[in-house]
Amino acid sequence: MSGDKLLTMSLIRRSLFRLLVCLVCLTAGALAGTAAPPNIVLITVDTTRADRMGFLGSKRGVTPNLDILARRSVVFTHAYSQAPFTAPSHATILTGTYPQFHQVEDFQVPLWKELPYAPAILKAHGYQTAAFVGSIVLDPSQGLAVGFRRGFDTYDAGFHLAHPGEDHYTSTDRRAAVVVEHALAWLNKRPAGPFFIWVHLYDPHFPYEPPEPFLSRYKSAPYDGEIAYSDSALGKLLTYLRAHGLFENTAIAMMSDHGESMGDHGEEFHGFFLYDATIHVPLLMKLPGDRFAGKRIENHVGLVDVLPTILQAVGIEVPQEVQGESLLGMMQPKPPAASGDPPPASSPNPLVYSETEYGVRAYGWSAIRSVRTGKYLFVEAPRRELYDMAADPKAEHDLAATSKAVADTLQAQLDAFRRKTSKNGEAPPSVSDPEAQEKLAALGYTATSTDSAATAAMGGGADPKDKIEIGNMMGEANYLLEVTRLDEAAALLKKVIAKEPNLWIAYAKLGATEANLGNLPESVKARRKSVELMPSDANLHFELGKVLMQAKDYEGAVPELEIVVAKMPDSWKTHLMLAISDDRTNRLPQAVKECEAVLAVLPEQYGTNLLLGRDLVLLGKPEDALPRLMKAASIRPRAPEPHSVLSEAYAKLGRNEDAERERDAAKRLAENGPVPGPSEP
């Protein structure tokens, strides 16, 4: 057969393949148009390794419910996360875009509203939408996961920092059973029509503390116990769907956002590296009507492909901005290829991209990027890496030096891919919120600085491979702080500083630890050093100002807080702290200005109304003080202080009867004892 005829036959076969892919999508649309629209359940289990799944070959027996679901699903054996961190990975899953496009590299970087977003798309198509998350790190009301609330009719979060003696499972995160219980309660009361629910379980995240009987059963492997417990909770969700006749017409997608290193390549937790321990993730998709049930896909795929696959499976057009590819074409049987034909459009080994900026943002080290294609894993780092994963599945033998041509080719492919998939323009600015930083720290996350990212571009900072001991030590310090083993945390942070004397985050955490131990001079010293090393970080100035106020050094606190106000004018808490410091240092006009800034946001705050009224009296403006003082008295009717200052104001105005009345009221209330209520200035 001539070359022209071979080329013609090849083009015909490729066209036929594309036609079959389109037919799969059109069939889904036709089914959705003639029957009840399918429901959608998105399940993300945080920090879960692929090698713990029975449906991916594990013999540990920790996922019996997911294994049953897998038999009625399509299983993807080589699925990869685009980032080993909760916020960017979930942003990729829910938008179908790469981290370099959505730019949510951290918990406080907002998900900009122009992005395609699963709940918003589905809500526009008549779906009832609800999210049930297991951790404060995905709670938009706490200044984290900003923008994730968009499109959800219900966003079940409501976390808070733990109060003294309070368990973290009732404050900063929830057990899997509680998350599922909330989801089932919503399903029982849901409005008519199709629904989309996102169920996020956080339990496999460190520290590994499964409840009984899993704690005893997996005493020597508590991480496995957390996964087994999560699987049991998901079993209740799946049982509910079956019992209520919802299972058949529901698309279910289950995955992990990333894995956990557990010592792989020297990393104890996750975030720094892009090897399979943290990037290879479980992924299964159960389609409505169990289409393609039992099929196993060996192709490389990414979590970026989840959203377009779900949308096409339920007959909804995929927005043009979505960068992932629908996987329905891989599920469809392919036409036989003639001898000499090129591979079909759906290559069995497409390029899969991943990245992490955690080392940059938290420590000022280098970013890490990778591509997986064919048998190779290529890692872009200050010292780049290349692995033949077919011959070396644990990535133990770096070929970058001996296979330079291959490494150069993959580097060029990575660079071209980033150029093609990156968003033009600057990233959305992080939401500067000292309280949100405190919440992250309470959960064991290292607060990050955009200044670090700006000053340590790819290759500009240290290679995380050379710093992983420090990263692990900081991870252990975070855990010690979370469980309030403060003396141990302080000792470990001092060891970190001895090894890395210019690591700003170590000084910042040591400052917080010393303050909690009551060692205020040591706290101030450490906080000052963190500011010296990262002078443009407003959060560090805020924390320094706060500890200076604790030490009664209001003169020192004022300039630190003024820096914060200039950078974060919407931070009412900083305005309040500055008002107190200005008042204590007799800067009364400035204190009045700061009080007014607070009350513009929180007009019902007792302490600020009282402080403003008192300062106005001292400034010789008793008439202006009256409404503020009366407001304070109305907010706390049993408090004597507003009445005492009111008596002074009336006396200055010559209203002696009013002054006497308020003086008597203050005396009477004071005799009744202290007034209960929150501690406010």
C-alpha positions, 0 to 999 in steps of 0.5 A: 500500500502506498504512503499516501494511502497509509496516511489516509487510512491513519487519518481515517482511523484517528478521525473515527477515534475522535468520533467515538470520544464525541459519541461517548459525550453525546450519549451522556448528554442524551441520557441526561436529557431523557432521564433524571439528571445524575447526582454527583458525589465528590470524595476527597480523602486528605493525605492518602497514599495510593499504595494503601488502596486494596483496589490498587493492589495493597494487601493491607486490607484497610479499604474494604468499602472503597474496594467494593465501590471500585468494582463498580467503577473505573479505576485509574492506576496511575493518577497523579496530583498536581501539588502535594498540598491541600489548598492547591490540589483541591483548587485543581480538582474543583476548577480543572486548571493547573496550579500555575493557572489558578495560582492558589499556591497557599491557603490564603491565596484567593480562588479568583471568581473568574475561574471555572468552578465545579459548584458554580457550574453545577448550580447554574445547571439546576444542581443543589450544591453542598460541601462537607469539609473536615478541617479548618484549612478548607473553611473560608469563614476563617480566612482560609480557602478564600473563594471556595464558598462560591457556588455552594448552597451549603458549605458545612465548616464552622471551625475555630481555634481550640479553647484551653482543654478543648480537643482538636476534633471539636475545634480545628477538624472533625472526625470522618464519621462526623463529616459523613453524618453532616452530609447524610443529614443534608441528604435527608432534607435536600430539596428536590432535584439533582445534587452535587456534594463534596465530602472531604475527610481529613483524618489521615493527616498527621498526627495519626490518631484513629479512634477505637477500634482502629487505634488498637487494631492498627497500633503499629501502623496508625496511619493505616488505621486512619485510612481504615477508619475513613473507609468505614465512614465512607461505607456509611455514605455509600450504604445510604446512597444504595438504601435510598435508591440514589446509587445507580444514578449517581456519579461518584469520584473518589481521590486523595488530594496528595499522599504522605512521604513517611520517610520516602526520600528523607521526607517525613510528611508532605509538601517539599517533594514530588515523588510518588509517595506524595503525588501518586494518588488513588482515583476511581470514578463510578459513572451513572448506570455503572458504565464501564464498571470494572475497567482499569486505566493504566494511562497517566492521568491527573487530578486536573482531569476530574472536573471535565470528566464529571461534567461530560459524564452528566452531559454538561458542556466543559467550559473553555477555560478548563485545562484538564481533559475528559477521561471518558475517551480512555474508558471507551473501547478503542478501534483496532490500529492498523500496522504502521499507524501512529498512536491515537490522540489519547496517548497511553502516556500523556505528560502529567505535570506537578509542582510545589512552592511550599519550600519557597513560601515557607522557607525561602528555598527553591520551588520544585516542578516535575513531569511524568511522561512515558517511563520517565519522571523528570524533576526540575530543581537546582539539581535536576533529577531523572528516573526511569520509573519502569526499571526504578519504581522507587526513584532511587537511581538518578539518571540526570547526569548520565542521560543528559539528552533525555533530561534536556528534552524533558526540561524543554517539554516542562518549560513549554507546558508551563508557558502554555498553561500559566495564567498571564498577569500577577497572582491574586494577592494573598489575604493578609490575616494574622488570625488566619496565620494563627489558625494554620499554625494551630493545625501544624502548618507552617505559615508562609510568606509571599516575600520568600516566594518573590526572592527565591525563584526556581533555582534561586533558593536552596534545593529542598533535597539539601534542607529536608532535615530542617523541613522534618524538624520544623514539621516535628516542631509544628506537631509539638506546638499543636499538642502544646508540648511547649518546652520540647518545641522550644528546644527543637526550634533552638536546634533548628536555629543552630543549624539554620541561623537565618531561617525566619520562620524558626524564630517566628515559631520560637517567639510564639512558643516563648510567649506561650511559656510566659518568657516574654523577653525571649519571645520579643528577642525571637520575634525581632529577629524574624522581623529583621530577616523578613522585614516586609512581612506584615504578619511578623510585625503584627506578632512582634507588636502583640508580644510587645503589648503583652510585655507592656512595651507600648512605645515599642508596639506602636511603630510595629502596628503602624507598619501593619495598618499601612499594609493591612488597612482592613485589619480591625484587630490591628487598629484595635491594638494600635488604639490601645497602644496609642492610648497607653502612650498618651497619643490620644488623637491617634487613639481616637482615629484608630477606635473610629476605624474599628467601630466602622467595622464593629459598631457594637464592640463594647471596649472600643466604644468605652475607650473612644468615649474616655479618650474624647473626654480627656481631649476635652470633647465630652459632648462627642463622648456621650453617644459612645459611652451610652452605646457602651452602657447599652451593650453591657448594662451591668458594667460600671465603667461606662457610667463612671466615665459618663459622670466625668463627661456630664460634669465637664458639661456642667450637667451636675444632676446627670453626673450624680446619677451616673456616679451613683449607677457606677457605684451601685454596679461596682458593688454588685461585683465583676461583670462576666463577659469576654475580655475586651479593652 
